[in-house]
């Protein structure tokens, strides 16, 4: 049998280029090698969006539409919505009873989110327990590995610690200790040179049309020393050139852009226009043309079928846990 993987995304807005290179590219490869469970993490989204959750279901459908359009195959992977599988919350409850409070309070991501988030109140019981639910997500399917970036390693280690504590208390090792699959991806910044993020509003969405892309690319920050056509540019510090290196497939084209920028022949306005055209064509060819085939009804059917498959696995795990915890005879 193939080793299992669990991964997911929070439905808090449209997917963007950062998701494409940071997650979806990797998922497409992983589904060929592993039994993959790909989850719309709507309970996780609710932890931060509880005051305005009305768009979460629509965003979930929209996100999965992008997954399918880019090559996530429901014949190879289990695609489901977290809230459709109540066993996630059951296992999270069991884990919350054995997880020391100090483990959660020292979590670096928790402290960072409290420090940086000013528009929402995250000082809640649920948000503090975010890593416990995450551990339940992973261990419910007895995932052997989890694709993560380096910044997520502390969360995964906490999952392993919770599994170890469960094993120690009940003297029965029912969970594998999931290993990290470190993902590498091109570093792609937002239009304002910060990390591309829905909360910053600096993203290019996978569903953006040519006019929207052109407007966003036009706003991108370039080399501050290159003010007008004829000025020598410094492509190595320019975010627009970084995009060209990723999306301009022909190495000769990238080389020409570099040379014409440094010589002053290519102005920023023209360089951005070229990039906008390339991005629009890339998204149309690789995602947007295929999105037309994914009706809302089709996506919902895939999610329901995926939930049924997920529940079959989840029910076995929960029965084991309840029996060890004295909740079943």
N, C-alpha and C positions, 0 to 999 in steps of 0.2 A: 504493500500500500504506500501511496505517496505521503510524505510528511505534510503536516497541515500548517497553514498560515492564517492569521486573522489580521485584518487591517480595515480602517474605516476613515470616513470624512464627516465632519460636522456640516449639516445643511444650513449654513448661516448666510449664504449669498451665492452668486454665480461663481463657477470655477474660472480660474485665470491661468495665465501662462506659468505661474509658479507651481500650481498644482500639476500641470502637464509634465513638467520636467522633474518636479520633486516627488511625484507619486505615480501618475498614470503610466508613464513610460516604464517604470519598474513593475507595476502590476501586470502589464501586458506580457512581460517576460516571465514573471513568477508563475502565472497561471499555466504555463507550459510544463513547469517542473514540480509544482506543489498542488495539493488540494487546498484551494483558496476560499476563504470566507471574507467577502467584501461587504462592509456594513455601512449603511447610512446611520451615523451616530446621532440620532435625534435627541436621545436623553442627554447626551453630553452637550449638545447645542442648547437644550432647554436650561441647563445649569447657568448659562450666561445670558440667555435671551428670555428668561421667564416673564419679564415685564412686557415683552412684545413678540410673542411666539407665532403670530398668525401666518407668517410667510414660510415657516419651516417646512411644512409638507410640500408646498410648491417648489421650494428650493431643492428639496430632496428628489422630487421627480426630475427637475431640471439637471441636477448633478448626475443622476444615474443615466439620463439621456446622453450626457457627454461621455460617461464611462463606456456605454455601449457603442457610441459613435466612434470612439477611439480604439475599440478593439477588445474591451472586456466582454468575454463570451459566457453567457449564462449556461451554455452546455459544458463548460469547463470549470466554472466558478459558481459558488453560491452567493447570490446577490440579494441582500435583504435589508429590511429596516429594523433597527435595534428594538424599537418599541413594539414591534409585532411579535417579539419573542420574550415573553414575560420572565423566563428563566434568568435573563440577565440581571434583573432586579432581585430575584430570589437569591442568586449566588452572591450578589453584592451585599445583601443583608447579612448573609452568613459570614462573609469576610469582614464586614464592618464590626462584627462582634468580637473578632479576634485581633484586629489591627490596632496597635498602640497609637494613641493620639499623637505622640511625639514624632512618629514616622511621617505623618501627614503634614505636621506643622513645619518640618524642616525641608519639605520638598521644594527644590529651587524654582520650579515652574509656578507653584502656588504663590510663593513670595514675590516673584517677578510680576505675575498677573495682578496681584493686589497693588503693587507699586505703580504699575503703568496704566491700569484701567481706571479712568476717571468718570466715564459716562454711565457706568452700571455699578450697583452695589454687589460685590462678590463676597462679602463677609457673611456667607451663609454656610449652614451645615452641609448642604449638598455639594457646594463647590469645594469645600475642604476635603470632602470624600471622593473627589474626582478620580484620584488614582485607584481607589478601591473598586469603583465601577469599571475602570479600565482593566484592572486585574481580572475581574469577573468576566469581562468580554473575552479576554484572551484564554483564560483557563477553562471557561465553559466548553470550548471546543477542543480543549487539550492541544492547543497550538504548539508545535515544536519550535517555531521561530516567528519573529515579528519583524517586518521591515521598518527600520527607524533611522532617523538622522542622529548625529552625535548628541544633539541637544535633548533628545528623548531618552537617552540611555538611563538616566536616573529613574524615570518612570518604569522602565522595563525591569530594572533591578529591584524596585519596590514590589512589582508583581512577583518576582522570584522569591523575595523575602516573605511575602504573604503566603505563597505556596509552601515554603519551608516551614513556616509557623503552623499552618494547617496540618502538615504531615507530622510535625513534632507533637502536636496536641493529641491527634487521633491515631498516631502510630500506624499510619497507612499512607503510602506514597501513591496517591491516585493521579496526581498531576505531573506532567513533564515540566521541567524548568526551561521555559522558552528562551531560545538563544536570539541575540540580535542579528539581523541581517542589515548591516550598515549600507545605506544607500548613498550613492554619489550622483550628483546632478550638476549641470552647468549653473553657476550662480547668476541668477537673473533678478535684477533690482526693479523696483517700481519706477514709474515715470518721474518721480521726484528724488530718485537715487536712494531712497530708503528701501527696506525689505518690502517686497510686493505683498500687499495685504488688503483684504476687503475693508478692514476697519480704517485704513489710511485713505481709501478711495484712490489709490495710485496704481490700479491694476488694469491690465488689458484682458477682458473676459474672453473665454473660448467662443462665446456666442456673439461677440461684437461684430457688427457689420463694417464695411469699408469706411463709411463716413465717420462712424464713432472711432474707429482705429486711427484714422487720419487726424482727428481732433486731439486724441490722447497723445499720439506720437509728436504732434506739433508742439505740445506743451512740455516735452521732455527736456531735461537740463542737459546741456552739452558742455564743451570745453569753455570755461569762462574767459579764457584769453583770446578766443577766436570770435571777434565781434562782427566782422564783415567779410564778404567774399574777397579773397586775396590775402587775408591773414593766414599765417601758418597755424595749423591745428595740431593738437596732441591727442591722437585717437586712443592711446593707451589709458587715458583718464576719462574718456567719454563713454557714457552709458549707451548712447546710440550705436557707437562702433561695437560695443560688446554684443548688442543684439544682432548686428550684421554678422559677426563671427559665428553666431549660433544659427542664424536663419538663412544667410546667403551661402547656399550649399557649395558653390564653386569657389575653390580656394583662390583662383585667379581674380574673381570678382572682389573678394575681400581684400586681396593685395592691392587692387586698383583703387579701392576706396581709401585704403591707408595712404597710398602714395599721393593721391589727388588731394586728400585732406591736409597732409603735411606740407604739400607744396603750395596750398592756397587755391588750387583750381576748383575744388569742390566746396561749396558753401553749406552751412548747416541746414538751410531750408531745403535745398535739393537732396541732401543726404537723408533728411527725415522723410521726404516724399518717397524716396526709393524704399526706405524701410517700411513705411506704411503699406505700400503696394505689395511688398514681399510678405508681410504679416497677414494681410487680407487674403492673399492667394494661398498661403500655407494653411490657415484656419478653414478656408472654404474647402480645400481639397481633402484635408485630413480629418475634419470633424463636421463642419456645417452642412455639407452636401448629404452626409449620412444621417444627420439629425432629423431630416425630413421623413425618414423611414420609421422613426421612433415616436409613435403616437403616445399620448398620455395613457391610453388604455393598455397599450402593449407594455409600457414600462411598469404600470401597476400590476399587470399579470405576472411579469418577471419577478417583481418584489414579493408577491404573494406565494408564488412557487418556491422562491428562495427561502421565505420564512418557514414554509412547510419542511423543507430539507433541513434548515437550521434547527428547528424544534425537535426533529428526530434525534439529532446528536445531543442537543441541550438537555432533553428529558432524561437521557441515560446518565449524564453527569449529575444532574440535580438529584436523581434518585440515590446515587452513590453518596452524595454529600449529606442528604437528609438522613440516610441510614446511619452514617458515621456520627452525625450530630444528635442521634436519638429522637429524630422527628418521624421516623418510620420504624415499624417493627422489623 
